[in-house]
Amino acid sequence: MTRRVRVWDVASGQPVHTLKRHTEVIFGVACSTDGCFALSGSGDKTLKLWDLSTARRLSSLEKHNVVLCVDCEPRRAVRHFRGTTTHGEDLGHTTGGAFTDA
């Protein structure tokens, strides 16, 4: 288990970036359907939104419980990510740049 997300170039099979801002194990990662963004959720009770082209953290949302899973809704016109915790708490959502509490 790791506290980092490694981003790979599928065509070359080479690593491109390593996303390193979580302080505990990462339990879930979701990517936008266009491949531009990723959302990671961790035992450090945070969700982090990343720009995959630059490896820059765009936003971070801290909650009271461990983040177990994250997902992306590909059918929305805007990027829509969400996460849930060990207690089933809805962590809010983001439309690409910053989080909005649920």
C-alpha positions as CSV (number, residue, x, y, z in Angstrom):
1,M,0.0,0.0,0.0
2,T,1.2,3.5,-0.8
3,R,0.7,7.2,-0.1
4,R,1.5,8.1,-3.7
5,V,-0.3,7.9,-7.1
6,R,1.9,7.1,-10.0
7,V,0.7,8.4,-13.4
8,W,1.9,6.4,-16.5
9,D,2.0,7.1,-20.2
10,V,0.1,4.1,-21.6
11,A,1.6,4.3,-25.0
12,S,5.2,4.2,-23.8
13,G,4.7,2.3,-20.6
14,Q,6.8,4.9,-18.8
15,P,6.0,6.8,-15.6
16,V,5.1,10.4,-16.1
17,H,4.4,11.9,-12.6
18,T,4.2,10.8,-9.0
19,L,1.5,12.6,-7.0
20,K,2.7,12.9,-3.4
21,R,0.6,14.8,-0.9
22,H,-1.3,12.2,1.1
23,T,0.1,11.3,4.5
24,E,-1.7,7.9,4.8
25,V,-2.5,5.0,2.5
26,I,-4.6,5.9,-0.6
27,F,-7.7,3.7,-0.9
28,G,-9.2,5.1,-4.1
29,V,-8.3,6.9,-7.3
30,A,-10.7,8.0,-10.1
31,C,-9.8,9.7,-13.4
32,S,-11.9,12.0,-15.5
33,T,-13.0,10.5,-18.8
34,D,-10.9,13.0,-20.7
35,G,-7.8,12.0,-18.7
36,C,-7.1,15.5,-17.5
37,F,-7.9,15.1,-13.8
38,A,-7.7,12.6,-11.1
39,L,-9.2,12.4,-7.6
40,S,-7.5,10.4,-4.8
41,G,-9.0,9.5,-1.4
42,S,-6.9,8.4,1.6
43,G,-6.7,7.2,5.2
44,D,-5.6,10.7,6.0
45,K,-9.2,11.7,5.6
46,T,-8.7,13.8,2.5
47,L,-9.8,14.0,-1.1
48,K,-7.3,15.6,-3.4
49,L,-8.0,16.8,-7.0
50,W,-5.0,16.7,-9.4
51,D,-4.2,18.1,-12.8
52,L,-2.6,15.1,-14.5
53,S,-0.7,17.1,-17.1
54,T,1.2,19.1,-14.5
55,A,1.0,16.8,-11.4
56,R,-0.3,19.9,-9.6
57,R,-2.8,19.5,-6.7
58,L,-5.7,21.7,-7.5
59,S,-7.8,21.2,-4.4
60,S,-8.0,19.3,-1.2
61,L,-11.0,18.5,1.0
62,E,-10.5,17.2,4.6
63,K,-13.3,15.3,6.3
64,H,-13.7,13.5,9.6
65,N,-13.5,9.9,8.4
66,V,-11.2,7.8,6.2
67,V,-12.0,8.1,2.5
68,L,-12.6,4.6,1.1
69,C,-13.7,5.2,-2.4
70,V,-13.9,7.9,-5.1
71,D,-15.6,8.0,-8.5
72,C,-16.2,10.1,-11.6
73,E,-19.5,10.5,-13.3
74,P,-18.7,10.4,-17.0
75,R,-22.1,11.3,-18.3
76,R,-22.2,14.8,-16.9
77,A,-21.4,17.8,-19.1
78,V,-18.8,19.0,-16.4
79,R,-16.4,16.8,-14.5
80,H,-18.1,15.5,-11.4
81,F,-16.2,13.6,-8.8
82,R,-17.4,12.4,-5.4
83,G,-16.2,10.3,-2.5
84,T,-17.6,8.3,0.5
85,T,-16.1,7.5,3.9
86,T,-16.1,4.5,6.3
87,H,-19.4,5.8,7.7
88,G,-21.0,6.2,4.3
89,E,-20.7,10.0,4.5
90,D,-21.0,11.8,1.2
91,L,-17.9,13.9,0.9
92,G,-19.1,16.5,-1.5
93,H,-18.3,16.9,-5.1
94,T,-16.1,19.0,-7.5
95,T,-16.7,20.2,-11.0
96,G,-13.0,20.3,-11.9
97,G,-11.4,23.1,-9.9
98,A,-12.5,23.2,-6.3
99,F,-14.7,21.1,-3.9
100,T,-18.2,21.9,-2.8
101,D,-19.5,20.2,0.4
102,A,-22.4,17.9,-0.1
